[in-house]
């Protein structure tokens, strides 16, 4: 890289290499996995509740996943007994907001399941989407990590959470047309969001290392799993048109859900722990040396002499 | 209003790392944690290549991303522009580290010593237990500045009120002072020379200036 300055002399710039962040490990990834899948599962439970299907088990599991994710983060922070300090900065911190919304989602979800109230389940789902949005904004605000600071990551985290939750709902909950359609739509949304995110990342200077992780065989296999899962879910959706075989539909739905779920969890683990590199430090100009232009003089010289007179 | 900034004259820095050593000695940071680093960069393409030393650390931004994300309000911005961390509030979530575009923060997750698992006598005497498990970074030696200004000294001019790295710099590459003082040496230095700040497009308004040539653009 180089820049042409007003003097007409070309000054080459220079930059440092980026390095993989080492502070958020698999426990932090677990928060995004649990929070995303839990939120998506609560949404699936609310849709089931609204359509008259059973929803209590899926709702409780969704809440439990969110709580488990937060518990993993609690294990990661340096001062776990000060965890309540996380609520101190709601004005600008998305981490604080995440904690506050979680305090509403978890008890409300438990109550909704305990009293079997569909309306409460729907309210819980709205809050769960809010929780998921907070998680997405946490990553977006991490301006030191090019793989996270992209605007497109918000849609990706939202779509991925919904896809994972709806996929898990196919494994543990009712597998009707509504659940299958929802899982397929969420999975496709994740696919689209991923493409937008990946394109944005490719335009980001200094994101080469992250792109290399996403181009590596592990990531490619995970993406193939996702597409295969979506294919199985689509097959489960259309099979009843040709065959009246409930066990086959159930097997296709469960297998598809499992693949989408595994793929989503794997990609999130990669995103948080492997593809997260720091930014390169770029200097736009290199110093001009040897022209006696850098002589200490005046107050600067007096200050230097004063400091070194000690 | 006072706004303390640091200026590094890249033409003068020889990469001796005396500033790094002075900072480590003065602030007793553990192995692996350097609040004041000197980047050693290679620039250009053969045959026009050069080596550049860039004193580096927390940029004490006017619009610090770390302040915005901190959930515990441990990261604070003083009226003089210095960004601090309150060790008693920080939960060690590392979010500020992820938000810093300059990779200028560290988390001391456990006590570390220079020679194995046991501290030397000096390390044991200076071990700051409240700094373990929380984020840490350059403070512009805020304690020295406060103690010095309380005695009527001027940061950047009087050594007792000046950051240790600036005092230690053997070549006069580092300068420190109040940029709002229009008749002061920092304002003059920046007016007489060409400078840049790192990652300007981020809008963080860093308080660390790098001089690279004489004259103004």
Interface residues (C-beta under 8 A of the other chain):
Chain A: X2 X5 X6 X7 X11 X12 X13 X14 X15 X16 X19 X21 X23 X24 X73 X76 X77 X78 X79 X80 X82 X83 X85 X86 X87 X88 X89 X92 X93 X94 X95 X96 X99 X138 X141 X142 X143 X144 X145 X148 X276 X278 X279 X281 X282 X283 X284 X285 X286 X287 X288 X289 X291 X293 X294 X296 X298 X299 X300 X301 X303 X304 X306 X307 X310
Chain B: X9 X10 X11 X12 X39 X41 X42 X43 X44 X45 X48 X49 X50 X52 X54 X56 X65 X67 X68 X69 X70 X71 X72 X73 X74 X89 X90 X91 X92 X93 X94 X95 X97 X98 X99 X100 X101 X102 X103 X107 X109 X132 X133 X134 X156 X157 X158 X159 X162 X166 X167 X172 X175 X184 X185 X188 X189 X194 X196 X198 X199 X202 X210 X211 X212 X213 X214 X217
